[in-house]
Amino acid sequence: MSKDQGQIVLHHLLQNAFQHGTTRVDIGFDADSNSLIVSENGTGISQRNSSRIADPFFTTRRDQGGTGLGLSIVAAVLKQAGAVIEVTASKQGASFRIRF
């Protein structure tokens, strides 16, 4: 993944997190699975919506100006780089695993 692709991914993930009330973001690397883990303490993602995060124009914030493009852009950039994003279980907020 290029530096520019990484910046796009992190920008959209962080922007989305802060729009959902996040006050803390943790980023780590899991060497065993060659994955980047991004976790935050915002309002989280319901299990019902977790399978739709990459759907263009899917948003739970339309009334607040959400376009539903941020996470679909993340998924597209990652696909271009040969990686994927998935929602993982989280006790608080949302957690994503980016597999390379």
TORNU-67456 format. One line per 5 residues: their letters; for each residue x, y, z of N, C-alpha, C, O. Coordinates in steps of 0.001 Angstrom, whole numbers. Atoms other than C-alpha are relative to their C-alpha. Last residue first. Example, Ala and Ser with C-alpha at 12.3 -4.5 7.8 and 13.67 -1.06 7.14 Angstrom:
BEGIN
sa) -820/-1190/-60/13670/-1060/7140/-770/1090/730/-261/2198/899; 890/-1190/0/12300/-4500/7800/900/1200/0/1936/1181/665 $
END
This chain:
BEGIN
frirf) -865/-225/1160/-2986/-7305/3877/361/-1313/-660/1084/-1325/-1656; -882/1133/324/-5905/-7637/6267/756/278/-1294/166/637/-2314; -408/-160/1388/-7459/-4480/7726/1036/-1085/-273/2134/-1067/283; -1224/731/325/-9305/-5322/10924/248/204/-1489/-619/-66/-2320; -189/452/1373/-11853/-2826/12182/1317/-742/-109/2300/-390/542 $
sagqk) -1340/521/221/-13178/-2116/15663/55/-574/-1407/-854/-1281/-1842; -164/841/1185/-16153/0/16592/1451/-448/-105/2366/237/352; -396/-652/1242/-17261/1537/19864/63/-973/-1154/-676/-1957/-1194; 407/-1398/43/-17308/-507/23059/485/602/-1311/1612/344/-1732; 847/-219/-1175/-17135/-4258/23633/-522/1431/33/-1601/1688/566 $
satve) -526/-1037/-884/-15880/-4764/20088/-953/185/1167/-2168/233/980; 739/-169/-1248/-16286/-7635/17664/698/1024/888/1925/1072/975; -238/1065/-971/-14589/-7122/14319/-760/319/1279/-1154/1463/1508; 377/-405/-1348/-15710/-5125/11284/275/-1187/913/-61/-2323/576; 1150/671/-603/-13839/-6074/8152/-250/566/1389/673/1007/2073 $
ivaga) 369/-497/-1329/-11462/-4350/5778/-1205/-774/480/-2095/-1112/-300; 1435/-49/-293/-9694/-5944/2815/-213/544/1406/671/464/2258; 366/187/-1405/-6246/-5645/1211/-1517/61/152/-2222/472/-769; -25/1425/-312/-4839/-6041/-2301/-334/-312/1447/52/-1362/1960; -1313/337/-565/-3934/-2344/-2678/103/-1484/358/1121/-1912/900 $
qklva) -1001/-374/996/-6860/-1643/-5019/1408/-402/458/2272/-735/-354; 101/1019/1049/-9093/-3517/-2589/1051/237/-1073/1682/-702/-1560; -640/1212/-497/-7842/-1248/192/-38/-1112/-1041/942/-1837/-1210; -1442/-249/-16/-8692/1874/-1800/740/-1252/468/1774/-1613/-94; -480/-42/1388/-12166/514/-2573/1510/210/-67/2192/-441/-858 $
avisl) 25/1358/549/-12859/-505/1046/553/-25/-1421/1285/-947/-1781; -1020/791/-695/-11765/2907/2371/80/-1393/-617/1168/-1866/-945; -1285/-455/562/-13871/4679/-262/1143/-793/623/2059/-1226/-76; -55/626/1329/-16873/2565/810/1279/433/-730/1854/-350/-1486; -474/1373/-130/-16073/3515/4404/-6/-745/-1332/755/-1696/-1511 $
glgtg) -1298/152/-667/-16280/7237/3678/521/-1424/47/1632/-1690/-412; -1097/276/927/-19086/7273/1094/1321/-328/692/2173/-991/100; -152/1431/193/-22257/6998/3153/1120/-353/-954/1123/-1442/-1529; 205/370/1400/-23085/10662/2641/76/-1505/-229/-406/-2001/-1248; -807/1138/429/-23598/11753/6243/-327/-390/-1433/-1489/-394/-1837 $
gqdrr) -909/-319/1092/-25101/15225/6597/881/-1132/-467/1739/-924/-1325; -1087/-820/-531/-26711/14859/10010/1046/295/-1071/2150/742/-760; 592/-1227/-546/-30067/13573/8706/1043/951/590/738/2109/875; 459/-840/1106/-28155/11047/6549/-556/1331/511/-297/2377/-84; -74/-1406/-383/-26329/9702/9620/-486/943/-1104/-39/2089/-1159 $
ttffp) 978/-131/-1083/-27032/5959/9496/-78/1460/445/-770/1782/1411; -340/-809/-1163/-25319/5772/6140/-1107/-64/1028/-2280/-220/686; 657/492/-1211/-25214/3497/3106/476/837/1168/1677/911/1429; 1166/-796/-394/-24264/5644/99/-781/-580/1172/-1836/-49/1519; 32/-1439/307/-21776/3109/-1291/-1360/597/372/-2407/16/88 $
dairs) 1018/-317/1010/-21969/-244/525/-1/1501/-265/-208/2287/660; -651/-374/1258/-18657/-782/2350/-1005/315/-1110/-606/642/-2227; -873/-1168/-153/-20152/-701/5856/621/467/-1307/898/1656/-1469; 284/-1004/1025/-23053/-2981/4905/977/1168/-3/770/2130/-742; -241/588/1319/-22090/-6190/6727/-181/1013/-1128/127/718/-2282 $
snrqs) -1423/271/208/-21696/-4282/9984/297/-603/-1370/1388/-404/-1903; -621/-921/954/-25187/-2785/9776/1436/-359/-355/1970/157/-1337; 805/-48/1222/-27086/-5675/11391/661/868/-1076/610/539/-2261; -309/1225/737/-24310/-6217/13944/-749/-14/-1332/-220/-481/-2341; 858/1126/-363/-24718/-2597/15001/373/-1219/-840/901/-1081/-1943 $
igtgn) 735/444/1174/-21735/-340/14501/-842/-1192/414/-325/-2156/980; -96/1365/487/-20142/1631/17324/-859/-268/-1223/-1501/632/-1762; 1291/659/-155/-21196/4783/19160/-26/-1413/-553/-950/-2169/-253; 1206/-743/372/-17613/5934/19579/-1261/-824/190/-1298/-1740/1012; 1001/94/-1058/-14790/4219/21494/-1268/800/-291/-1927/1260/642 $
esvil) 375/-1304/-552/-12373/3432/18681/-1158/-163/969/-1805/-1210/1006; 1122/61/-937/-10451/461/17344/-272/1385/543/646/2181/739; 387/-1366/-364/-8179/193/14293/-1249/-110/859/-2287/-584/396; 1224/-57/-794/-6373/-3136/13883/-243/1454/386/621/2099/981; 46/-1241/-753/-3820/-3503/11073/-1345/29/718/-2384/-202/100 $
snsda) 1164/-882/7/-3422/-7075/9949/238/1254/824/936/1232/1837; -412/-1065/927/-602/-9446/8999/-1130/1009/-181/-1513/1344/-1301; 954/1/1111/-2470/-12254/10806/330/1055/-1052/-426/1242/-2005; 425/1373/292/308/-13189/13250/-942/-58/-1201/-871/-992/-2000; -959/646/898/1864/-9718/13024/-433/-1408/-378/-134/-1870/-1479 $
dfgid) -15/1401/-412/-1194/-8024/14505/884/-755/-993/460/-1061/-2107; -291/958/1060/-547/-4301/14117/53/-1389/592/732/-1618/1593; -1041/978/-284/-2092/-1637/16307/189/-932/-1175/-617/-948/-2105; -435/638/1233/-4160/1525/16103/1154/-938/344/2131/-536/976; -1194/823/-182/-6168/2808/19062/310/-691/-1323/-580/-1252/-1964 $
vrttg) -249/954/1086/-8618/5685/18685/1297/-737/324/2303/-123/679; -1265/746/-60/-10085/7669/21592/62/-978/-1172/-914/-1665/-1476; -959/-839/-714/-12775/10362/21856/1366/-675/91/2343/-63/523; -1246/578/-492/-15149/8902/19286/841/1039/729/966/2181/287; -235/-245/-1421/-18594/10428/19010/1271/-561/591/1394/-637/1813 $
hqfan) 830/882/-814/-19749/8979/15693/394/63/1479/220/-906/2218; 1396/-361/268/-18455/11820/13513/-970/-861/805/-2152/-537/916; 288/-1224/-740/-15083/11255/15187/-1419/493/-243/-2005/1136/628; -1/255/-1441/-15002/7650/14006/-391/1255/779/-1229/1192/1679; 1220/734/-318/-15987/8507/10431/-119/-231/1507/-1196/-72/2083 $
qllhh) 1102/-944/187/-13242/11120/10192/-1323/-661/375/-2144/-64/1071; 4/-924/-1140/-10763/8645/11671/-1135/1009/-103/-1788/1310/897; 326/737/-1221/-11624/5875/9210/-100/938/1200/-1032/840/1998; 1428/333/7/-11734/8312/6288/-407/-791/1244/-1491/-570/1784; 816/-1214/-32/-8353/9867/7063/-1480/-348/102/-2184/177/965 $
lviqg) 34/-494/-1380/-6765/6499/7879/-844/1266/121/-1564/1428/1107; 679/970/-867/-7726/5023/4510/-116/536/1418/-1206/545/1991; 1425/-34/347/-6768/8113/2510/-782/-917/937/-1822/-531/1469; 558/-1252/-525/-3430/8386/4330/-1496/103/-290/-2261/555/561; 90/111/-1457/-2654/4726/3683/-606/1246/627/-1413/1153/1553 $
qdksm) 1128/889/-282/-3441/5126/-17/-208/-147/1506/-1342/-129/1985; 1243/-727/303/-1126/8140/-208/-1232/-849/283/-2215/-353/834; 206/-992/-1057/1703/6266/1570/-1312/748/-226/-2071/963/719; -806/-1226/69/1352/3408/-893/-313/906/1184/-1319/731/1872; 852/-1168/0/0/0/0/902/1236/0/1887/1308/735 $
END
